[in-house]
Amino acid sequence: MKGFTLVEMLVAMAALAVLAAGGFMVAGASSTSQDVLRQVQGETQALLRMRAALRADITQAAPRRPRDVNGDKPQAALSGAQRADGVFLTLVRRGWDNPLEQGRASLQYVEYRLNDGRIERLWRRHVDGSPVQAPQLLLEGVERAQLEFYDFDQWTEGWTGAPNRPLPRAIRLTLALTGRGDLAQVFLLPEAGR
């Protein structure tokens, strides 16, 4: 008689089951890896967008002192003092495009704030005496944002400028990212060559 014995059939079925289970595990791991890769890629893209917005604003910083929302009290041209409302950086920037030729200057007042783990960018339609517009979300998952300012050959925390030194030479932003650790970025200001 020719054929397979019961033991041979059971061994073959067990081997096939092990191979099938291994295949499912590899497919599951591949799917999980793709999900993690998509998440990291999305976080990296958001971080790059936030950096591009910050860089565009900081490298166009102007030594122009804005007035408050009522148009009264002059403020620092660039301020890096942490405020109670979460705002950690304010500045006036040059180069705001005006393709529709609206009644406004090419200068723009900008604020950056940390609000419930999110970095937001706020701006005003007019540098002096106008309210901030709705915030633009730049980055999520931020535990802390710390600024340092380079001038007079040293780094210091906080900046309010002075009449003869309205802007620092560089700004270092350190972000504590949830689950990722600290990330430090340095931005040079346009007046850095002075």
Secondary structure, 3 states (H helix, E strand, C coil): CCCCCHHHHHHHHHHHHHHHHHHHHHHHHHHHHHHHHHHHHHHHHHHHHHHHHHHHHHCCECCCCCECCCCCCECCCEECCCCCCCEEEEEEECCCCCCCCCCCCCCEEEEEEEECCEEEEEEECCCCCCCECCCEEEEECEEEEEEEEEECCEEEECCCCECCECCCCEEEEEEEECCCEEEEEEEECHHHHC
